[in-house]
Amino acid sequence: MARHDDLTLNQILSDPMILLLARADGWSTAEFREEMIWASQELKREPGDLDATVTRASLRNDRPIGAACCAI
């Protein structure tokens, strides 16, 4: 059985393919970096804190982003 480890934040922010896909989706490198750092910090929150809906304005378009919802 293959073992799959998650990428570190530094690996995500330095991976050329990930950055290329982010750019294709309209993200600048700075916007993508800020969003990934924010998401990383949200994932480090205490489990009880994740029950609360956390929203913030996206740097790109001022639309609220739900931190507790990642499924599409």
C-alpha positions in Angstrom: 0.0 0.0 0.0 1.4 3.4 -1.0 1.9 6.0 1.7 0.7 9.5 0.9 1.9 12.4 3.0 0.5 15.9 2.8 2.7 18.7 1.4 4.1 21.2 3.8 3.1 24.9 3.4 6.6 25.6 2.1 6.3 22.9 -0.5 3.0 24.1 -1.7 4.2 27.7 -2.0 7.3 26.6 -3.9 5.8 24.0 -6.2 5.9 25.3 -9.8 2.8 23.2 -10.9 0.7 24.4 -8.0 1.7 28.0 -8.6 1.0 27.6 -12.3 -2.5 26.3 -11.6 -3.2 29.1 -9.1 -2.1 31.6 -11.7 -4.4 30.0 -14.2 -7.2 30.4 -11.7 -6.5 34.1 -11.5 -4.5 34.2 -8.3 -1.4 36.3 -8.0 1.5 34.6 -6.2 1.0 37.0 -3.2 -2.8 36.3 -3.0 -2.3 32.6 -3.2 0.5 32.7 -0.5 -1.8 34.8 1.8 -4.7 32.4 1.3 -2.6 29.3 2.0 -1.1 30.8 5.1 -4.6 31.8 6.3 -5.9 28.3 5.6 -2.9 26.7 7.4 -3.6 28.8 10.5 -7.3 27.8 10.4 -6.4 24.2 10.3 -4.2 24.6 13.4 -7.1 25.9 15.5 -8.5 23.9 18.4 -11.2 21.4 17.4 -13.8 23.3 19.4 -13.0 26.5 17.5 -13.7 24.8 14.2 -17.4 24.4 15.1 -17.9 28.1 14.8 -18.3 29.5 11.4 -15.4 31.6 10.5 -15.7 33.9 7.6 -13.5 36.6 6.2 -13.4 38.7 3.0 -11.3 37.3 0.2 -8.4 39.5 -0.8 -9.5 39.0 -4.4 -13.1 39.9 -4.5 -14.4 40.8 -1.0 -16.7 37.7 -1.0 -17.0 35.8 2.3 -15.1 32.6 2.6 -16.3 29.9 4.9 -13.3 28.4 6.7 -15.3 25.4 8.0 -16.4 24.3 4.6 -13.9 22.9 2.1 -16.1 20.3 0.3 -17.5 21.0 -3.1 
